[in-house]
């Protein structure tokens, strides 16, 4: 409309000029050119006005979109934050669960004991153990375990009876394990027996013994060394009794499947003149004793400074594992009856369903070769001063369930003029979980 008004105005001026005055042709031509230029300029201004309007509209739309996006982003951020918090809580819970491990085992045993000049003894026994281990740091873990049985330091068995009465549960484990140094573990508390026991036999140490004190293990795969400081009595009011053990050796590969472990150890128990630290004050578990001249109490006759040598050689035979093993001890403090030894063989293993294992060993443990309280609780009625053979066979129903039969054909009281036959049959159903 503005453009049309301007053109009409210009046309009237031209018409009026033509009518009222005489104008030269050149002036008219110049005026037309000016009108044409003005028209183009008006067209340009109108086009710019339209572009500006479109630009403003687009800017408004973009601003609205940005506002909406900001709102959506804020809402999404709050949702994401809540989700992240929930996921974090779940991950923390999972992480904690992964740092805790439960393990345990249960054994049901039937046992027959044939002791010369005594009535046969038949009994059923159970043993149940469970333990929890938690990682506090990548290099630090703690453990806690419970087991059936009484106070016996080398047995967790509980005899069935009493009309179904409740059975005792005792503290079995309570320890820390720090592995902050390469190939090294420092263990303290009431711990598993980590000392070398060839083929898990008990010439010097029963497998159920839980040392109480501090221990250190270093093992780089080839060489190993370990030490244990243990309190047989840790309260000075009761007369502190401390002992220590050290072992060292080497693991070697021989041929394609052969593995040899060989080493030695030393244990020092200064208990001469002391009463037994556990059980009946007249029970020295085969060790020699004497009468204290002042108190008239029965006390240990000797200290036990025991040197040990052990070896275990494993290889494949007929597609199954074969292990030959031996152990020897000598107490430097005793006058007589001061050595112990065993040797044997084990064929097969029970790692998988249908596997079987056979084992035989012969053992002679003189009265003062080792501390009787801590040696095998089954061989020779427990303790020292016994000799004889042990036969066993195991069949695996699954990796976590097997049947084992063991027969002890022993002589006891071998340092006397009247040694006695002692035969023992054990039939076990073993279950474990972890």
LUMBAVEX-824450 format. One record per residue (C-alpha): residue number from 1; x, y, z. Coordinates in nm, 4 decimals, padded with zeros to 6 digits. Each point is the difference from the previous one (the first is absolute). Layout:
REM LUMBAVEX-824450
    n         u         v         w
  NUM         X         Y         Z
...
//
This chain:
REM LUMBAVEX-824450
    n         u         v         w
    1   00.0000   00.0000   00.0000
    2   00.2834   00.2416   00.0835
    3   00.1617  -00.0729  -00.3380
    4  -00.3282   00.0677  -00.1899
    5  -00.0535   00.3300   00.1804
    6   00.3442   00.1197  -00.0846
    7  -00.0428  -00.0882  -00.3682
    8  -00.3342   00.1777  -00.0185
    9   00.1536   00.3029   00.1620
   10   00.2848   00.0073  -00.2466
   11  -00.2373  -00.0486  -00.2930
   12  -00.2078   00.2978   00.1088
   13   00.3085   00.2129   00.0271
   14   00.1064  -00.0982  -00.3506
   15  -00.3500   00.0599  -00.1387
   16  -00.0286   00.3322   00.1733
   17   00.3368   00.1029  -00.1218
   18  -00.0935  -00.0906  -00.3583
   19  -00.3209   00.1949   00.0151
   20   00.1098   00.3106   00.1857
   21   00.3529   00.0465  -00.1378
   22   00.2119  -00.0606  -00.2958
   23   00.2827  -00.2463   00.0947
   24   00.2861  -00.1185  -00.2147
   25   00.0186  -00.3562  -00.1185
   26   00.3354  -00.0583   00.1796
   27  -00.1435   00.1054   00.3321
   28  -00.2924  -00.2385  -00.0443
   29   00.2337  -00.2871  -00.0820
   30   00.2069   00.0744   00.3097
   31  -00.3100   00.0060   00.2128
   32  -00.1087  -00.3405  -00.1310
   33   00.3359  -00.1491   00.0859
   34  -00.0246   00.1347   00.3531
   35  -00.3480  -00.1475   00.0349
   36   00.1274  -00.3390  -00.1193
   37   00.2901   00.0045   00.2495
   38  -00.2348   00.0942   00.2794
   39  -00.2281  -00.2870  -00.0926
   40   00.2858  -00.2532   00.0153
   41   00.1086   00.1394   00.3352
   42  -00.3517  -00.0429   00.1336
   43  -00.0007  -00.3584  -00.1226
   44   00.3263  -00.0642   00.1828
   45  -00.1323   00.1529   00.3221
   46  -00.3155  -00.2114  -00.0168
   47   00.2076  -00.3160  -00.0584
   48   00.2254   00.0798   00.2969
   49  -00.3077   00.0596   00.2157
   50  -00.1376  -00.3453  -00.0913
   51   00.3364  -00.1667   00.0711
   52   00.0194   00.1759   00.3346
   53  -00.3471  -00.1204   00.0944
   54   00.0859  -00.3593  -00.0936
   55   00.3271   00.0222   00.1938
   56  -00.1809   00.1247   00.3110
   57  -00.2532  -00.2827  -00.0251
   58   00.2776  -00.2615  -00.0374
   59   00.1873   00.1480   00.2955
   60  -00.3136  -00.0212   00.2145
   61  -00.0466  -00.3647  -00.0975
   62   00.3638  -00.0830   00.0804
   63  -00.0246   00.1785   00.3343
   64  -00.3114  -00.1989   00.0866
   65   00.1732  -00.3230  -00.1027
   66   00.3016   00.0849   00.2137
   67  -00.2218   00.0738   00.2971
   68  -00.1782  -00.3321  -00.0423
   69   00.3340  -00.1808  -00.0346
   70   00.1311   00.1628   00.3166
   71  -00.3091  -00.1133   00.1879
   72   00.0273  -00.3532  -00.1382
   73   00.3733  -00.0120   00.0794
   74  -00.0626   00.1108   00.3569
   75  -00.2662  -00.2671   00.0470
   76   00.2178  -00.2653  -00.1628
   77   00.2954   00.0995   00.2169
   78  -00.2080  -00.0442   00.3145
   79  -00.1235  -00.3390  -00.1228
   80   00.3547  -00.1058  -00.0946
   81   00.1294   00.1104   00.3369
   82  -00.2633  -00.2068   00.1807
   83   00.0690  -00.3014  -00.2209
   84   00.3761   00.0374   00.0495
   85  -00.0460   00.0174   00.3756
   86  -00.2110  -00.3158  -00.0010
   87   00.2448  -00.1833  -00.2272
   88   00.2860   00.1128   00.2243
   89  -00.1737  -00.1446   00.3041
   90  -00.0576  -00.3287  -00.1814
   91   00.3595  -00.0132  -00.1219
   92   00.1279   00.0688   00.3510
   93  -00.2137  -00.2846   00.1314
   94   00.1238  -00.2343  -00.2737
   95   00.3588   00.1070   00.0618
   96  -00.0290  -00.0753   00.3713
   97  -00.1586  -00.3369  -00.0721
   98   00.2865  -00.0854  -00.2346
   99   00.2491   00.0759   00.2757
  100  -00.1535  -00.2592   00.2357
  101   00.0452  -00.3753  -00.0419
  102  -00.1632  -00.2815   00.1942
  103   00.1503  -00.3484   00.0142
  104  -00.0448  -00.3070   00.2104
  105  -00.0246  -00.3761   00.0241
  106  -00.1972  -00.2732   00.1723
  107   00.1095  -00.3553   00.0792
  108  -00.2016  -00.2945   00.1244
  109   00.2172  -00.2809   00.1382
  110  -00.0515  -00.3535   00.1221
  111   00.2946  -00.1269   00.2054
  112   00.1060  -00.3330   00.1455
  113   00.2933  -00.0223   00.2423
  114   00.1587  -00.3345   00.0862
  115   00.2355   00.0562   00.2943
  116   00.1800  -00.3131   00.1265
  117  -00.1335  -00.1231   00.3350
  118  -00.2915   00.2443  -00.0171
  119  -00.3525  -00.0274  -00.1343
  120  -00.0558   00.1198  -00.3552
  121  -00.1338   00.3524  -00.0263
  122  -00.2514   00.1019  -00.2666
  123  -00.1186   00.3570  -00.0365
  124  -00.1434   00.2491  -00.2485
  125   00.1490   00.3472  -00.0156
  126  -00.0610   00.3230  -00.1855
  127   00.2174   00.2956  -00.0849
  128  -00.1323   00.3258  -00.1419
  129   00.2040   00.3108  -00.0751
  130  -00.0863   00.3286  -00.1636
  131   00.2084   00.3096  -00.0602
  132  -00.0456   00.3499  -00.1374
  133   00.2822   00.1953  -00.1641
  134  -00.0255   00.3664  -00.1006
  135   00.2296   00.2219  -00.2066
  136   00.0470   00.3314   00.1794
  137   00.2608   00.1186  -00.2501
  138   00.1672  -00.1596  -00.3039
  139   00.2827  -00.1077   00.2323
  140  -00.1908  -00.0629   00.3246
  141  -00.2639  -00.2553   00.0941
  142  -00.1437  -00.1284   00.3246
  143  -00.1592  -00.3329   00.0796
  144  -00.2324  -00.1437   00.2618
  145  -00.1054  -00.3637   00.0408
  146  -00.2030  -00.2299   00.2239
  147   00.0214  -00.3757   00.0479
  148  -00.1643  -00.2793   00.1948
  149   00.1783  -00.1744   00.2831
  150   00.1442   00.0881   00.3352
  151   00.3325   00.1512   00.1052
  152   00.2244  -00.2636  -00.1593
  153   00.2673   00.1911  -00.1985
  154   00.0330  -00.2734  -00.2641
  155  -00.3578  -00.1206  -00.0497
  156  -00.3375   00.1513  -00.0890
  157  -00.1881  -00.3296   00.0197
  158  -00.3211  -00.0235   00.1991
  159  -00.1274  -00.3426   00.1042
  160  -00.3705  -00.0546  -00.0630
  161  -00.2058  -00.0877   00.3067
  162  -00.1760   00.1427   00.3007
  163  -00.3453  -00.0559  -00.1427
  164   00.0470   00.2617  -00.2690
  165   00.1424   00.2622   00.2340
  166   00.1446   00.3219  -00.1394
  167   00.3669  -00.0147  -00.0905
  168   00.2777   00.2463   00.0738
  169   00.1090   00.2663  -00.2481
  170   00.3390   00.1625   00.0558
  171   00.2137   00.2739  -00.1522
  172   00.2087  -00.1723  -00.2657
  173   00.1594   00.2927  -00.1869
  174   00.0563   00.3708   00.0591
  175   00.2837   00.1517  -00.2015
  176   00.1307   00.2690  -00.2320
  177   00.2059  -00.0578  -00.3147
  178   00.2091   00.2873  -00.1415
  179   00.1706  -00.0448  -00.3395
  180   00.1455   00.3462  -00.0596
  181   00.3457  -00.1338  -00.0915
  182   00.0762  -00.2021  -00.3126
  183  -00.0486  -00.3770   00.0464
  184  -00.0551   00.0555   00.3726
  185  -00.2808  -00.0530   00.2496
  186  -00.0003   00.1155   00.3613
  187  -00.2663  -00.1789   00.2040
  188  -00.1066   00.0582   00.3584
  189  -00.2611  -00.1342   00.2392
  190  -00.1458  -00.3510   00.0101
  191   00.0825  -00.1329  -00.3446
  192  -00.0002  -00.3077  -00.2200
  193   00.3067  -00.2208   00.0277
  194   00.2097   00.1073  -00.3009
  195   00.3086  -00.2064   00.0906
  196   00.1177  -00.2585  -00.2542
  197  -00.1537  -00.3425   00.0590
  198   00.1046  -00.2457  -00.2759
  199  -00.3145  -00.1443  -00.1622
  200  -00.1906   00.1630   00.2896
  201   00.1285  -00.2576   00.2469
  202   00.0435   00.0820   00.3670
  203   00.3407  -00.1221   00.1157
  204   00.0641   00.3281   00.1822
  205  -00.3145   00.2096  -00.0497
  206  -00.3663  -00.1000  -00.0031
  207  -00.1944   00.1657  -00.2839
  208  -00.2670   00.1272   00.2412
  209   00.2491   00.1859   00.2196
  210  -00.0659   00.3763  -00.0109
  211   00.3171   00.1834   00.1090
  212  -00.0503   00.3184   00.1985
  213   00.2550   00.2746  -00.0509
  214   00.1787   00.1516  -00.3010
  215   00.1174  -00.1647  -00.3183
  216   00.1806   00.1015  -00.3153
  217   00.0085  -00.1703  -00.3420
  218   00.2280   00.0820  -00.2934
  219  -00.0352  -00.2011  -00.3204
  220   00.1125   00.1064  -00.3491
  221  -00.1081  -00.3257  -00.1624
  222   00.3442  -00.1577   00.0109
  223   00.1355   00.0786   00.3458
  224  -00.2031   00.0321   00.3185
  225   00.0588   00.0890   00.3629
  226  -00.2459   00.0332   00.2836
  227   00.0012   00.0552   00.3699
  228  -00.2446  -00.0230   00.2877
  229   00.0073   00.1390   00.3508
  230  -00.2721  -00.1582   00.2097
  231  -00.1108   00.0235   00.3604
  232  -00.0919  -00.3258   00.1679
  233  -00.0898   00.2223   00.2937
  234  -00.0298   00.3744  -00.0596
  235  -00.0852   00.1322   00.3477
  236   00.2873   00.0663   00.2390
  237  -00.2293  -00.0760   00.2943
  238  -00.0146  -00.3577  -00.1238
  239   00.3693  -00.0169  -00.0914
  240   00.0628   00.1173  -00.3557
  241   00.1147  -00.2795  -00.2306
  242   00.1279   00.1082  -00.3411
  243   00.1253  -00.2140  -00.2868
  244   00.1240   00.0661  -00.3510
  245   00.0352  -00.1910  -00.3245
  246   00.1915   00.0716  -00.3234
  247  -00.0074  -00.1843  -00.3322
  248   00.1652   00.0550  -00.3373
  249   00.0358  -00.1889  -00.3245
  250  -00.0220  -00.0076  -00.3749
  251  -00.2578  -00.1010  -00.2626
  252   00.1476  -00.1503  -00.3169
  253  -00.1481  -00.1138  -00.3323
  254   00.1308  -00.3324  -00.1255
  255  -00.0828  -00.1127  -00.3528
  256  -00.3421   00.0681  -00.1513
  257  -00.2151  -00.0737   00.3051
  258   00.2326  -00.0481   00.2954
  259   00.0018   00.2380   00.2980
  260   00.2324  -00.0320   00.2968
  261  -00.0301   00.1813   00.3330
  262   00.2898  -00.0475   00.2356
  263   00.0924   00.1898   00.3138
  264   00.0658   00.0052   00.3692
  265  -00.1077   00.1645   00.3190
  266   00.0699   00.0664   00.3642
  267  -00.2417   00.0300   00.2927
  268   00.0771   00.1096   00.3540
  269  -00.2342  -00.0769   00.2909
  270   00.1598   00.0701   00.3386
  271  -00.2432  -00.1872   00.2236
  272   00.2246  -00.2109   00.2216
  273  -00.1192   00.0281   00.3592
  274  -00.3491   00.1202  -00.0994
  275  -00.3337  -00.1703   00.0424
  276  -00.2118  -00.0742  -00.3104
  277  -00.1609   00.3140  -00.1387
  278  -00.3164  -00.1882  -00.0954
  279  -00.2113  -00.2806   00.1392
  280   00.0709  -00.2465   00.2753
  281   00.3114   00.1017   00.1997
  282   00.1144  -00.3628  -00.0209
  283  -00.0376  -00.0266  -00.3772
  284   00.3177   00.0835  -00.1921
  285  -00.1170  -00.1544  -00.3304
  286   00.2896  -00.2472  -00.0064
  287   00.2764   00.2418   00.1036
  288   00.2283  -00.0797   00.2931
  289  -00.0747   00.1590   00.3355
  290   00.1423   00.0161   00.3479
  291  -00.0935   00.1263   00.3470
  292   00.0794   00.3566   00.0994
  293   00.2047  -00.0321   00.3226
  294  -00.1615   00.3063   00.1564
  295  -00.3656  -00.0107  -00.1039
  296  -00.0208  -00.3773  -00.0506
  297  -00.1901   00.0673  -00.3239
  298   00.0571  -00.2016  -00.3133
  299   00.1941   00.2105  -00.2525
  300   00.1640  -00.0382  -00.3399
  301   00.3422  -00.1629   00.0201
  302   00.1451   00.1634  -00.3135
  303  -00.0055   00.3077  -00.2136
  304  -00.0746  -00.0571  -00.3669
  305   00.2543   00.1481  -00.2418
  306  -00.1069  -00.1923  -00.3058
  307   00.1816  -00.0140  -00.3330
  308  -00.2061  -00.1117  -00.2989
  309   00.0614  -00.1061  -00.3600
  310  -00.2804  -00.0614  -00.2494
  311  -00.0518  -00.0809  -00.3674
  312  -00.2940  -00.0456  -00.2353
  313   00.0304  -00.1090  -00.3641
  314  -00.3041   00.0033  -00.2322
  315  -00.0211  -00.1262  -00.3578
  316  -00.2378  -00.1672  -00.2464
  317  -00.0328  -00.3765  -00.0074
  318  -00.2524  -00.1742  -00.2233
  319  -00.1825   00.3291  -00.0595
  320  -00.0438   00.0649   00.3727
  321   00.1983   00.1948   00.2566
  322   00.2502  -00.1883   00.2115
  323   00.1658   00.1445   00.3113
  324   00.2884  -00.1411   00.2005
  325   00.0669   00.1693   00.3321
  326   00.2058  -00.0195   00.3159
  327   00.0626   00.1857   00.3266
  328   00.2665  -00.0284   00.2718
  329   00.0373   00.1654   00.3426
  330   00.2669   00.0001   00.2695
  331  -00.0228   00.1583   00.3459
  332   00.3437   00.1226   00.1029
  333  -00.1020   00.0383   00.3671
  334  -00.1110  -00.3562   00.0765
  335   00.2312  -00.2764   00.1168
  336  -00.1861  -00.2915  -00.1599
  337  -00.3053  -00.0695  -00.2171
  338   00.0561   00.3256  -00.1862
  339  -00.0603  -00.0674  -00.3695
  340  -00.3019  -00.0306  -00.2210
  341  -00.0527  -00.0815  -00.3646
  342  -00.2600  -00.0921  -00.2561
  343   00.0003  -00.0881  -00.3696
  344  -00.2774  -00.0839  -00.2380
  345  -00.1724   00.0317  -00.3355
  346  -00.3255   00.1419  -00.1304
  347  -00.1529  -00.0913  -00.3367
  348  -00.2868   00.1887  -00.1648
  349  -00.1975   00.3063   00.1077
  350  -00.3621   00.0938   00.0734
  351  -00.0421   00.3372  -00.1694
  352  -00.2861  -00.1042  -00.2318
  353  -00.3022  -00.2306  -00.0027
  354   00.1012  -00.3650  -00.0279
  355   00.3610   00.0580   00.1076
  356   00.1623  -00.2265   00.2576
  357   00.3117   00.0010   00.2152
  358   00.2009  -00.2621   00.1875
  359   00.2647   00.0755   00.2635
  360   00.2340  -00.1954   00.2244
  361   00.2681   00.1107   00.2441
  362   00.2061  -00.1511   00.2780
  363   00.0841   00.2085   00.3076
  364   00.2148  -00.0423   00.3073
  365  -00.0154   00.2796   00.2577
  366   00.2102  -00.0561   00.3077
  367  -00.1097   00.1420   00.3329
  368   00.1989   00.3245  -00.0069
  369   00.0453   00.0595  -00.3714
  370  -00.2578   00.2824  -00.0029
  371  -00.2489   00.1695   00.2320
  372  -00.2691  -00.2656   00.0330
  373  -00.2838   00.2452   00.0618
  374   00.0297   00.1442  -00.3532
  375   00.0607  -00.3179  -00.2026
  376  -00.2659  -00.2062  -00.1818
  377  -00.2977  -00.0593   00.2311
  378  -00.0998  -00.3272  -00.1743
  379   00.3259  -00.1891  -00.0544
  380   00.0868  -00.2224   00.2957
  381  -00.2877   00.1372   00.2111
  382   00.1454   00.3493  -00.0388
  383   00.3417   00.1277   00.1010
  384   00.3373  -00.1746  -00.0199
  385   00.1520  -00.3358   00.1005
  386  -00.1662  -00.1938  -00.2835
  387   00.0787  -00.1621  -00.3319
  388  -00.1870  -00.1722  -00.2806
  389  -00.1752   00.0265  -00.3339
  390  -00.2875   00.2110  -00.1267
  391  -00.2144  -00.0953  -00.3027
  392  -00.2640   00.2248  -00.1578
  393  -00.2190   00.0218  -00.3072
  394  -00.2256   00.2802  -00.1235
  395  -00.2699   00.0178  -00.2684
  396  -00.1507   00.3289  -00.1225
  397  -00.3745   00.0155  -00.0681
  398   00.0537   00.3615  -00.1066
  399   00.2743   00.2608   00.0450
  400  -00.1597   00.0965   00.3336
  401  -00.1080  -00.3408   00.1315
  402   00.2034  -00.3144   00.0575
  403   00.0231  -00.3198   00.2031
  404   00.3228  -00.0926   00.1770
  405   00.1002  -00.3106   00.1946
  406   00.3144  -00.0074   00.2159
  407   00.1500  -00.2891   00.1956
  408   00.2737   00.0394   00.2616
  409   00.2004  -00.3162   00.0732
  410   00.2183   00.1230   00.2866
  411   00.2055  -00.0946   00.3026
  412   00.0018   00.2339   00.3003
  413   00.2155   00.0281   00.3136
  414   00.2923  -00.1145  -00.2135
  415   00.2653   00.1112   00.2524
  416  -00.1364  -00.2384   00.2616
  417   00.0397  -00.3706   00.0553
  418  -00.3656  -00.0507  -00.0831
  419  -00.0966   00.1815  -00.3242
  420  -00.3701  -00.0197  -00.0862
  421  -00.1877  -00.0495  -00.3270
  422  -00.2123   00.2953  -00.0987
  423  -00.2215  -00.0275  -00.3087
  424  -00.2433   00.2669  -00.1125
  425  -00.2519   00.0139  -00.2859
  426  -00.1530   00.3275  -00.1171
  427  -00.2663   00.0354  -00.2700
  428  -00.0753   00.3598  -00.0969
  429  -00.2500   00.1870  -00.2153
  430   00.1577   00.3367  -00.0763
  431  -00.1785   00.3079  -00.1323
  432   00.1459   00.3434  -00.0643
  433  -00.1105   00.3345  -00.1397
  434   00.1602   00.3301  -00.0922
//
